[in-house]
């Protein structure tokens, strides 16, 4: 299941679960206030994280920031009635669109057929909500446009809108004193589309923004944290595949050949998958 891990003096997180698409949630504990990062994919997810974190830190979240509008990051919000919820104005706008939705199997399946929901998320929602389907979309209390800075007492969190292919409303959280950059899902491809894809222009713009932060640890929501070197390897892969996608006019075979020459070895599965995503978005 989950484990709670700690990085530095002030930051704890819960490991992800792929079956029910539970992402990493973070907790930053300052001397005055505590900030939770993302609300989780259900009330059970949020409550479990808070309960387990309380064993390490004597602090419940005063605030919770949402990294983007996707269900697995927001459905736990009703479990946090005493926390001030913060999101970008774009995230609130996307969440408002979910308010009229029904979450019965039938309604979810219908949206998959229409193309407004994806099969992967439909399966994960059914898996997470087996016993009951009392899903409430709670809108954030506070919104911002570009960037806010939150002083928790001895530790500062910079919350900044960065966008990206995955979700145009994506924000990152930079825990300044710990040099931790919480990426959320921003570095992933776009899922809510006919084909999962990256676009050359958008990924390069996003990487420029992310690389401006002086971080030692990077946290993508559905994987384990990356070191600075692992993040550099990931960004190098994305930049070079983007470059070859452009040079080869989206020709998959040529991109594979060029990238293979560049790395001077057989390509790994994740590299071939990433190339396919860029071809899809070209």
N, C-alpha and C positions, 0 to 999 in steps of 0.2 A: 504493500500500500504506500503510504506517504512516509517521509521522514522530514524532520525539521533540522535545518543546518544553519550555522552561523558564519558570517564573514565579517571580520573586523570587530569593532567594539559595539556597533549600534545596529547592524543589519542581520535579520534572520529571514529565512525563506522556507517554503514547503516545496518538496520535489513534485514534478508533474506526474500525471497518470494518463497514459495514452488511450486506454480503452474507453473511458468516459470523457476524454479530452479535458481533463482538469489541468489548467496551466499552473506555472509557478506563481505563487503569491508572495509578496515581500512585506516586511515590517521594519520600519526605521524608528528606533526608540531614542528620543532626545531626552534632555533633563527636564523639559517642560511639557512637551507634547509627543504623541506617537502617530506616525503616518503609516497606513496600510496601502500597499500598491496592488490594485485590482481587487474586485469583490468576489471573484470565483464563479464557478459555473452553476452553483446551487447554494441554498442556505446551509445545507449540510457541509459543503466544502468550506465556506467562510467560517462557520462555527467551529469546525474541527481545527482549522488553522489557528484561530484565536485561542481555543482551549489548550492546544499543544504549546503554543508560544508562551502562554501564561506560565507554563512550568519553567521556562527559561527567564522570562522577563516579567516583572510585576507591572504590566502595562497593557491596557486595552486601547484600540485605535480611537484617537480623537477625530482623525480625518481619514478618508479613503480616496485615493485618486484612481480614476479609470484610464487605462491606456488606450482603449478604443471601444467601439460599440458592439463587437461580436459577443454572442450569448455567453460564451465560456468565461468572459471577463466581467460580466455585469449581473448575471442572474442571482448572485449571492447577496446583492445589495439590501434586500428586505431584512436580512439577518443583522444589519448594522444601523438600526434606527437612531442610535445615539451618536453616530459618527457623521461629521459633515462630509458630504460627498462632493468631489471636485472632478470636473471633466472639461475638455475643450468644448466650445460652443458647437463645433461640428459634430462631436460625439453626442451631445444632447439632441441635436437635430435628427441624427440617425436613430437614436433610441426612441424618439417620439413616433417614428414610423412603425415600431414594433408594438405599440400600445394596443391597437385593435386586434392583434393576432390571437388566435386560439392555438393551444399547444397539445391538443388531442392527437393521437396517432394519425387519425383521418386527415386533420387539418395540415399536419406536418407533411404527410405523404402528398397531399394535393399541391402544396407549395414546391415540393421537389419536382413534381410533374410540370408545374408552371415554370420552373427554373429560378424561383425566388429563394429557394432553400437548396442546400447541397446534401447529397446522400450521406457523406461522411458525418456532417453535423446532425442530420436527422437520426442516424444510428446512435451517435454518442448521447443525444438528448434522451432517447428512449432507454439507454443503458443507465444513465445517471438518475433518471426519474422513473424507476420501475414501480415503486410503491404508491406514489402519488404524483400528480402533475399540476400542483398548485403553483404555477409560475406567475410571478408578478414582475412587471417591468417598472422599477422605481427610477424616476428621473433624478439627475444630480442636483444638489442644492446650489452649487457655485459653478459658474462657467468662466472661461478665459479664452482669449483669442490666440495669443502667440506663446507667451511664457510667463510663468510665475515662480517666485522664489519663496520657499517656506522654511522659516527658522524654527526648528524643533527644540532648540536649546543645546548648544554645543555641536549640533550637526545641522547642515543645510541641505535641502532638497530643491533642485532646480527641475521644474516640470516644463517641458518645451514641446510644442507641436512640431513634428518632423514629416508627417505624411508618409508616403511610400505606396508601392503597388498593392500591398496587402490590404491596407485600409487608409483612405485619404485623411482620416481624422487622427491617425496614430500620434501619440505623445510618448516621449521617453522621460525617465526620472533619473537624474544624476545626483547621487549621494556624494556631495563634494568632498567632505573630509575623509571618506572611505575610498574615494576614487572608484566607485561602483556605478556603472551605467546600465540601468534596467531598460532593456530594449523593447519589452513586450513582444509583439509579433511584427514589428515594423520591417524587419529585414527579410521576412518571408514573402513568397509570391502571392498574387491575388488568387483567392480561392472561389469567391463569389463571381464566377464568370463561366462562359461556355467551356473555355479551356483554362486550366491553371497556368498563369503566366507572369513573367517579368517584362518590363519595358526598359530599353537601354537608357533613355533619357531620365526616367524616374529613379532607377537604381543608382545612377551616377550622382544625381542631385542629393539623394538620401545619404549615400556614403560620405559625401563631402561634409554634410551636416554632422554625422555621427563621429567622424574622425576629428572634428574640432574639439571634442571633449578629451580631457586628460584622464583616462581611466586605466585601471589595472585589471578590473574584472568586469565582464560583460554578461548580462543575463538575458538570453532569449527565452521566451516564456515556455516553450515546449521541449527544451533540451537541458542538459546540464550547463552550468556557467562556463564561460570561456575565459582563458587567460588573455593577456594582451597579444601574445604571439598567435594563439588560436583565432582570435578576432582578426588579426592581420592576414592570416592564411585564408580565412573566409572572405574577407573583403577583396583580397587579391584575386581569388577565384572568380568572384562576381564581376570585378572590373575587367579582367582579361576576357571572360566569356562575353561580356557586353561589347567589348572592343571588337572581338572576332565576329560577333553577330552582325555588327555594323559593317565591318570590312567585307564580310561574305554575303551581305544582302539577305541574311536570314536563311541561307542554305545550310541545312543541318549537317550534311556529310562534310562539307568544307570546314564548317566550324569545328567539328570533331577532329578533323585532320590537323587544322592549325593549332588547336589547343593541345593536341597530343605532342606536336613538335615542341610547343612552348614548355610543357612539363617534362618532356622526354621520358615518358613511360606509358604503360597502358592506363586508360582512364578508369576511375572508380565509378561505382554506380551513382553516387550522389552528383558527380560531375556530369555524367550523361543526362541525368534527370534535370539538372540546372540548365544544360544546353537546350533540352526539349522545351523547358519553360520560356526561355528567351525566344526560341523559334515561334512558339505559340503567340507570343506578344509582339512579334515583329510586324 
